[in-house]
Amino acid sequence: MSNPSTCLEYLEMLSAGSRCVTYLPNLRAVINRVRPLTVAVKAASNSSVVGQQNSESDSCADSVNTDSIGSLSSKKFDVISKQLLLNGSKHELLQNPIDTQVRLQKVMNNTSNDEVVPVKTVSVNTKPTISPEQIKQAPIGSVECIVQQVPSYYHQSFMELFPSIHCEVGDLNVVTLCQRSKMDSSLYSEDMALEREQLLKNFISASMEIVSKLISAGYWANFIDPASGRAFLGTYCNNTFYETDERYRHLGFKIEDLGCCKAIVHRFWGTNVFVGSIFTDAPIDSPLLKNIFAEDESNN
């Protein structure tokens, strides 16, 4: 593929088919663009639990933290976690919701008392005046957000991550969030490990908010815990999807074999990146996901 001369050309290439990408200053900007809807976009007949989710969504949408990543207040955490636990029918029916609550609380305990690493706010977005070279020079903390349809030949493989969910081929989409890191993830050091721990907390906190917004709109959504490789919500299963999984090659990344380990490689940021994924049946052209790629009218 020839190098595009502008970011606009690059976006058009990636948007061919069912794939879109944008670059934003930080994870908070992504969350802000996944705007909750005032009404559910799916019929309530899909599930009796969906109606319960919608009743929770009004308070949840207003209670989501909009100030910082990685530091949800206890009240906001409780609202989000209760909504995420309201899963049934097409949405995941938790066989042991207590285990999930414990996992959610563990994340809360690990993040609430930690100082959030400040992220410099910059204009790294979808403006066509930004070139690939500028993206390569994006400040630490910048985020690439890709929304794409799961390849049909990997549909069943990805659905095995969510054994209690049924989703037709072509209806499963993945939101991939890439945080640009300061440290090279292919070179182990104490600083690298500490940074990745913070980036993990950032991703989980952001994913909880994004998933809660998607559920509020009547969609199914879940995300993969990069630490365990397993679905964060739902019933336990042995199927995993780690950051260095070969399936990431089919989502636009390279996997580098370092001999002693593997590292995921970003097309612009190399191994200076932390990657996490959210899965949903929300269509790419649904208002919530489509807004991610709209020109930001506010200061992120």
C-alpha positions as CSV (number, residue, x, y, z in Angstrom):
1,M,0.0,0.0,0.0
2,S,1.4,3.4,-1.0
3,N,1.8,6.0,1.7
4,P,-1.2,8.4,1.6
5,S,-0.3,12.1,1.4
6,T,-3.0,13.1,3.9
7,C,-4.8,11.7,6.9
8,L,-8.0,12.0,4.9
9,E,-6.8,9.7,2.2
10,Y,-5.6,7.3,4.9
11,L,-9.0,7.3,6.6
12,E,-10.8,6.7,3.3
13,M,-8.6,3.6,2.7
14,L,-9.3,2.2,6.1
15,S,-13.0,3.0,5.9
16,A,-13.3,0.9,2.7
17,G,-15.7,-1.9,3.8
18,S,-16.5,-1.9,7.5
19,R,-13.6,-0.2,9.1
20,C,-13.1,3.3,10.4
21,V,-10.2,5.0,12.4
22,T,-9.6,8.3,14.1
23,Y,-6.9,9.8,16.3
24,L,-7.8,11.6,19.5
25,P,-5.9,13.4,22.4
26,N,-6.8,10.8,25.0
27,L,-9.3,8.1,26.1
28,R,-11.5,10.8,27.7
29,A,-12.1,12.2,24.2
30,V,-13.2,8.8,23.0
31,I,-15.6,8.4,25.9
32,N,-17.1,11.8,25.3
33,R,-17.8,11.0,21.7
34,V,-19.7,7.8,22.5
35,R,-22.7,9.9,23.4
36,P,-25.6,8.2,25.1
37,L,-29.0,8.3,23.2
38,T,-32.1,9.7,24.8
39,V,-34.1,6.6,23.6
40,A,-33.1,3.0,23.2
41,V,-32.2,2.2,19.6
42,K,-33.3,-1.4,19.9
43,A,-36.8,-2.8,20.5
44,A,-37.5,-3.6,24.1
45,S,-38.9,-7.0,22.8
46,N,-35.4,-8.2,22.5
47,S,-35.3,-8.9,26.2
48,S,-37.2,-8.2,29.3
49,V,-34.0,-7.2,30.9
50,V,-33.4,-4.5,28.3
51,G,-36.2,-2.6,29.7
52,Q,-34.6,-2.7,33.1
53,Q,-31.3,-1.6,31.6
54,N,-33.1,1.4,30.0
55,S,-34.5,2.4,33.3
56,E,-31.0,2.4,34.8
57,S,-29.5,4.1,31.8
58,D,-30.9,7.6,32.5
59,S,-29.1,7.8,35.9
60,C,-26.1,5.9,34.7
61,A,-25.5,8.2,31.6
62,D,-25.6,11.2,33.9
63,S,-23.4,9.7,36.5
64,V,-20.5,8.6,34.3
65,N,-17.3,10.3,35.4
66,T,-16.3,12.9,32.8
67,D,-13.2,14.3,34.5
68,S,-10.5,11.7,34.6
69,I,-9.6,8.2,33.5
70,G,-8.8,5.7,36.2
71,S,-10.6,7.3,39.1
72,L,-14.3,6.5,39.3
73,S,-16.0,7.6,42.5
74,S,-17.6,4.8,44.5
75,K,-21.1,6.1,43.7
76,K,-20.5,6.3,40.0
77,F,-18.7,2.9,40.1
78,D,-21.7,1.3,41.7
79,V,-24.1,2.8,39.1
80,I,-22.0,1.6,36.2
81,S,-21.3,-1.9,37.7
82,K,-25.0,-2.5,38.5
83,Q,-25.8,-1.6,34.9
84,L,-23.1,-3.9,33.5
85,L,-24.4,-6.7,35.7
86,L,-27.9,-6.3,34.3
87,N,-27.4,-8.8,31.5
88,G,-29.9,-11.4,30.1
89,S,-31.3,-13.0,27.0
90,K,-29.1,-11.8,24.1
91,H,-27.2,-9.9,26.8
92,E,-24.9,-12.1,28.9
93,L,-26.7,-13.9,31.7
94,L,-24.2,-14.1,34.5
95,Q,-24.1,-17.4,36.3
96,N,-22.1,-15.9,39.1
97,P,-22.6,-12.1,39.2
98,I,-20.8,-12.0,42.6
99,D,-17.5,-12.9,40.9
100,T,-17.9,-10.2,38.4
101,Q,-18.7,-7.7,41.1
102,V,-15.6,-8.7,42.9
103,R,-13.5,-8.1,39.7
104,L,-15.1,-4.7,39.2
105,Q,-14.4,-3.8,42.8
106,K,-10.8,-4.9,42.5
107,V,-10.3,-2.6,39.6
108,M,-11.9,0.2,41.6
109,N,-9.6,-0.4,44.6
110,N,-6.6,-0.4,42.3
111,T,-7.4,2.8,40.7
112,S,-9.3,5.0,43.1
113,N,-6.2,5.8,45.3
114,D,-3.7,6.1,42.5
115,E,-2.7,9.3,41.0
116,V,-3.8,9.4,37.4
117,V,-0.9,10.0,34.9
118,P,-1.7,13.4,33.3
119,V,-2.2,13.3,29.6
120,K,-1.3,16.2,27.4
121,T,-4.2,17.5,25.4
122,V,-3.4,18.0,21.7
123,S,-5.2,18.2,18.5
124,V,-4.6,14.8,17.1
125,N,-8.0,14.0,15.5
126,T,-9.6,13.4,12.1
127,K,-8.8,16.7,10.5
128,P,-7.7,16.0,7.0
129,T,-4.7,18.5,7.4
130,I,-3.0,16.0,9.7
131,S,-0.6,13.7,7.8
132,P,0.7,10.2,8.8
133,E,4.0,11.9,9.7
134,Q,2.1,14.0,12.2
135,I,0.4,11.0,13.6
136,K,3.8,9.3,14.1
137,Q,4.9,12.3,16.1
138,A,1.7,12.4,18.3
139,P,2.4,13.0,22.0
140,I,2.4,10.3,24.6
141,G,-1.1,9.4,25.6
142,S,-2.7,10.0,22.2
143,V,-5.2,7.4,21.2
144,E,-6.0,5.7,18.0
145,C,-9.6,4.3,17.9
146,I,-10.5,1.7,15.3
147,V,-14.1,0.5,14.8
148,Q,-14.3,-2.5,12.4
149,Q,-16.4,-5.5,11.6
150,V,-14.9,-8.8,12.8
151,P,-13.7,-10.8,9.8
152,S,-16.2,-13.5,9.0
153,Y,-13.5,-16.2,9.1
154,Y,-12.8,-15.3,12.7
155,H,-16.4,-14.7,13.8
156,Q,-16.8,-18.0,15.6
157,S,-13.3,-17.7,17.1
158,F,-14.2,-14.4,18.7
159,M,-17.6,-15.5,19.7
160,E,-16.0,-18.3,21.8
161,L,-14.8,-15.5,24.1
162,F,-18.5,-14.9,25.0
163,P,-20.0,-18.4,25.3
164,S,-23.4,-17.1,26.5
165,I,-23.9,-14.7,23.6
166,H,-25.3,-15.4,20.1
167,C,-24.4,-13.0,17.4
168,E,-24.8,-13.5,13.7
169,V,-21.9,-13.3,11.3
170,G,-21.5,-9.7,10.2
171,D,-23.1,-8.3,13.4
172,L,-20.0,-8.5,15.6
173,N,-17.9,-5.4,15.7
174,V,-14.7,-4.5,17.6
175,V,-13.6,-1.2,19.0
176,T,-9.8,-1.2,19.3
177,L,-8.3,1.5,21.5
178,C,-4.5,2.1,21.2
179,Q,-2.8,4.3,23.7
180,R,0.6,5.6,22.7
181,S,3.1,4.8,25.4
182,K,6.4,6.5,26.4
183,M,8.2,3.2,26.9
184,D,8.9,0.5,24.3
185,S,6.9,-2.5,25.2
186,S,9.4,-4.8,23.6
187,L,12.1,-3.8,26.0
188,Y,11.3,-4.8,29.6
189,S,12.1,-2.3,32.4
190,E,10.6,-1.3,35.7
191,D,9.4,2.0,34.1
192,M,7.8,0.1,31.2
193,A,6.0,-2.2,33.6
194,L,4.7,0.7,35.7
195,E,3.5,2.6,32.7
196,R,1.7,-0.5,31.3
197,E,0.0,-1.0,34.6
198,Q,-1.3,2.5,34.4
199,L,-2.4,2.2,30.8
200,L,-4.2,-1.0,31.8
201,K,-6.2,0.8,34.5
202,N,-7.0,3.6,32.0
203,F,-8.3,1.1,29.5
204,I,-10.5,-0.8,31.9
205,S,-12.0,2.4,33.4
206,A,-12.7,3.8,29.9
207,S,-14.1,0.5,28.6
208,M,-16.5,0.3,31.6
209,E,-17.9,3.7,30.7
210,I,-18.1,2.9,26.9
211,V,-19.8,-0.5,27.5
212,S,-22.3,1.1,29.9
213,K,-23.3,3.6,27.3
214,L,-23.7,0.9,24.6
215,I,-25.8,-1.2,27.0
216,S,-27.9,1.9,27.9
217,A,-28.7,2.2,24.2
218,G,-29.9,-1.4,24.1
219,Y,-26.9,-3.0,22.5
220,W,-24.8,-5.9,23.8
221,A,-21.2,-5.0,24.6
222,N,-18.2,-6.5,26.5
223,F,-14.5,-5.9,26.6
224,I,-11.4,-8.0,27.0
225,D,-9.3,-7.6,30.1
226,P,-5.8,-7.3,28.7
227,A,-4.3,-8.8,31.9
228,S,-6.2,-12.1,31.7
229,G,-7.1,-12.1,28.0
230,R,-10.7,-13.0,29.0
231,A,-14.0,-11.2,28.8
232,F,-14.3,-8.8,31.7
233,L,-18.1,-9.5,32.1
234,G,-20.0,-12.7,31.9
235,T,-19.3,-16.4,32.6
236,Y,-15.8,-17.7,32.9
237,C,-14.3,-19.5,30.0
238,N,-10.9,-20.7,29.0
239,N,-10.8,-18.8,25.7
240,T,-8.5,-15.8,25.7
241,F,-7.5,-12.9,23.5
242,Y,-4.2,-11.4,24.6
243,E,-2.5,-8.3,23.1
244,T,-0.1,-10.5,21.2
245,D,-2.8,-12.9,19.8
246,E,-2.2,-13.7,16.2
247,R,-5.8,-12.6,15.4
248,Y,-4.6,-9.0,15.9
249,R,-2.9,-9.4,12.6
250,H,-6.3,-9.4,11.0
251,L,-7.3,-6.2,12.8
252,G,-4.5,-4.1,11.4
253,F,-1.5,-4.9,13.6
254,K,1.7,-6.9,13.3
255,I,2.9,-9.4,15.9
256,E,6.7,-9.4,16.4
257,D,8.3,-12.5,17.7
258,L,11.2,-11.5,20.0
259,G,12.3,-15.0,20.8
260,C,11.6,-14.9,24.5
261,C,8.3,-13.2,24.0
262,K,6.0,-11.4,21.5
263,A,5.0,-7.7,21.0
264,I,2.2,-6.1,19.2
265,V,3.4,-3.6,16.6
266,H,1.4,-0.5,15.6
267,R,1.7,0.8,12.0
268,F,2.7,4.3,13.2
269,W,3.9,3.9,16.8
270,G,5.7,0.6,16.6
271,T,5.9,-1.1,19.9
272,N,5.3,2.1,21.9
273,V,1.6,1.2,22.3
274,F,-0.9,-0.4,24.6
275,V,-3.8,-2.1,22.8
276,G,-7.2,-3.2,24.1
277,S,-10.5,-4.2,22.5
278,I,-14.2,-3.8,23.1
279,F,-16.7,-6.1,21.3
280,T,-20.3,-5.1,20.5
281,D,-23.2,-5.8,18.2
282,A,-23.8,-2.0,17.8
283,P,-23.6,-1.3,14.0
284,I,-20.6,0.8,12.9
285,D,-23.1,3.4,11.5
286,S,-25.1,3.6,14.8
287,P,-25.2,7.1,16.3
288,L,-23.0,6.1,19.3
289,L,-20.1,4.7,17.3
290,K,-20.6,7.1,14.3
291,N,-20.1,10.0,16.7
292,I,-16.5,8.8,17.4
293,F,-15.5,9.9,14.0
294,A,-17.4,13.2,13.9
295,E,-15.4,16.4,14.1
296,D,-15.1,17.3,17.7
297,E,-16.9,20.5,18.5
298,S,-15.8,20.8,22.1
299,N,-12.4,21.0,23.8
300,N,-11.4,17.5,24.9
